[in-house]
Amino acid sequence: ALYAYTMALKQEHLRNAPGLDKVLYDSKLDVVKHALGLHTAVSRVQGGKLKAKKEIRIAGLFREAAPEFLRMIVVHELAHLREFEHNKAFYQLCEHMLPGYHQLEFDTTMHFLQKYLPTNGHILDAGGGPGRYSVALAQRGYEMTLLDFTPANLEYAKRRIARAGVKRQVKDVLEGSVTDLSRFPDNSFDA
């Protein structure tokens, strides 16, 4: 059923994109392992020839999720058939395939964050960009620290935080990389 569902969306929006050999739910993918979906090309040698098969794997938790959440993650993975990077063209394609994609992606992420975050505490929004999630979580009572690599994102985040009236809940907006969290002592955050 998932393969047919995915292929119908592909046929509707991405007829000329590379084919898919397999689409499946994968119980090893989940929010805790930082992946809700994956697109891969598996290469194997068969009969002396190299054969590549394209696969999409969707986290098993989407079996019980709202149908619109499943559609969002399938659209996201299908868009990677054309755009490998999460760039402007990628998100424009997602929005074309699923109008309202950006809001649905946000709603899906917030749904799963609420499911896995502690009921309160100090959260590090690493790679938090323009602060959308920091603001939303601060509005839900969390203390937040936002870390991002891009100064322009940080300036935008500061304005967004001020407009939302959550300056007291957002403890810091810092420039830095998610690959180097050494500035933070161990156990600085609850999540």
N, C-alpha and C positions, 0 to 999 in steps of 0.2 A: 504494500500500500504506500509506503514512504517513497519507494522508487518511482511508482506511477505518479504520485503527487508532485515530486520534484521534476520529473520529465515533462509533465504538463506545463509547469511554470517555465521550464527551459524552452519548450516549444513555443510558448506564447511570447516570450521576451528575448530569447537568445538562440534563435534557430541556427545561426552560423557559428556559434561557439563550439569548441571541441566537445566531443561526445563524452558521456559518462558511462562507466561500466558497472558501477556499484554505488548504491546509496543505502546507508544503514544506520540504525541506532547503535551507539557504542556506550555501554554502561561504564566504561573507564574514563569517559569525558564528563567533567562536571565543573561547577563553579570553583570548587576547592582546588582543582587541578588547572585552573585558569584557561579552560577551553570549553566552549559550548558547541563548537562545530569545527571541523577540519576539512580542508580540501587537500588531497594528496594525489601524486602520480606514483604508482608502484611499478617499478621496472623489473622485469624477469626475463631470463633467457629461456626461450622455448624453441626446441629444434634448431639450435644454433643461431637463432634470431633474437634480437632484443625487442621485447614487447612492453609497451607502457600502457597501464590501465589507470584511468582517472577515477577517483573515489571521493565521495562526500560522506563524512561521518558526523552524525548529529548526537549530541549528548542524550542519553537515555531518559533524563528527567523531562525532556520535551514530550514524551509519550503521554504524560498526565497534565501537561501545561495547557493553557488556553490556546485554541487554534491559531489565534493571531500571533502568538509568540512563536509557534512552530513556523508559521509563514515567514516571519521576520528572519529567523536564523537560516532557513532554506534560501531565501532571497540573498542573504548576506554571503552564503557559501557559493551560490550560483554566480554572483557578481565576480567572484575570484576567478572564474573561468576566463573573464576578459581583462580584469584589472587585478594584478597580484598584490599591489600595495593598497593600504588604507589611505588613499589620496582623494582629492576633490572629484576626480572622474569616477572613482569607485563609489563614493557616496551619492553622486548624481545618478549613477546607474541604479543603485539600490532604490533611490527615491522614484525613479522612472518605473521600476518594476513593482514597487509597492508605495503608492502615494501615502505620505504620512510616516514613512520609514523612520525618520529621525526620532519622532515622538515615540513610536512603537519600540525602537531600540532602547530608548531611555526608560520607558515603562517596564520593559522586560528586565533590564539591568536592575532597576530599583526593586522589582518583585523578588529577584533572586538575592540581591543584597540584603533585603529585609529578612529573608529566610535564613541567611547564614551569619549575619552580624549579631554581636551581642545586643541585648536590649538597650544598653547605653554604653558610653565610654568615649575614648579618644581614638579617632580614626585617622590614619594617614591616607590621603588621596594622592598616591604616587602616580605621576604622569597625569595629573588632574586637569591639564589644559586650561580651558576658560572657566573652570570652577562650577560647572553645572551640577555635578554630583555633590561637591562640597556644600553648595548652597542647599540642595534638597535634603541632604543628611543633617545639616545644621538646623534646618527648619523642623526636623523630626527629633531634635534634642541632643544630637551627638556633638561633641567637641571635635573640631576638624583641624588638621594641618594639611595644606595643599602644597605639593612639590611638583614643579614642572621645569623643563629645560629651556623653554622659550619665553624670553622677556615679554614679548607682545601678549602671549597668553596670560602671563601673570598680571599685567596691567589690566587686561580685560576682566580677569577674575576678581581683582580688587574692586573694580567698579560694580561688577555684578553682586558681589558680597555686600557692598555698601547699599546698593539699590534694594536688596532683599532684606536689609536690616538685621543681618546675622553676624556683624563684626565681632561681637562678644563671643560667639560660639566658634568662630574661625580663629584659632589661636595664632597661626602663622601662615603666610603665603611666601614660599621660599623658592629660589632658583636652584636647581640641581637635577641630577640624573637619577633615575630609578635604579641604575646599575651601581650606584654608590650611596648607600644609606649609612655610612660610617659616622656621619655627624650626629646620628641619633643613638643615645645609649640603649642598650638592650631593654626590652619591656617598656619602651616609651609609649607604645600604642596598644590598644586593645584589639585592633584589627588594621 
